[in-house]
């Protein structure tokens, strides 16, 4: 199946819940990379999935500890999203975490 592979990224600059990706069409999440770029902090990071049709959030990963200058790859193997669904992240340390969401947009199904 041919598709367009793209990524969307965000930097968690606060300790508030941050939207890293908003679905348009019907994309599939291939995986998420979480990077701790801080020189001394060991933050806890949580990822969640907001399902727009239900108006509810669900944890994908909760309270993952990332040591200094490390990255974590989380494969989702084509986790399907619907229009306006969100991938969100939160960290207990501001300005320490980058989140990269890797997406496959399927031609004919995505906008």
C-alpha angles and dihedrals in degrees: 000000000000120000145155114261115209138159134216121198140191138185116222099228094167137031090249126105108276128199109230099175136016115197120235115187114344108314127170123227109229094184148311129242117204116195128192105205095169118118097221113005126097102200130190114232131194128192123203140184118222111204105207096200091057098034087226137121127221127193116243092180127359131205098347110180114222117194119220116294096002136125133210125206115205113191117211096176098217102328102187123231132192130218112300096007112141138217107208136181138195133188133189089225123060121221095016107091136067119189121200118190115199114207138186114210110201114217111243093022102058132061 
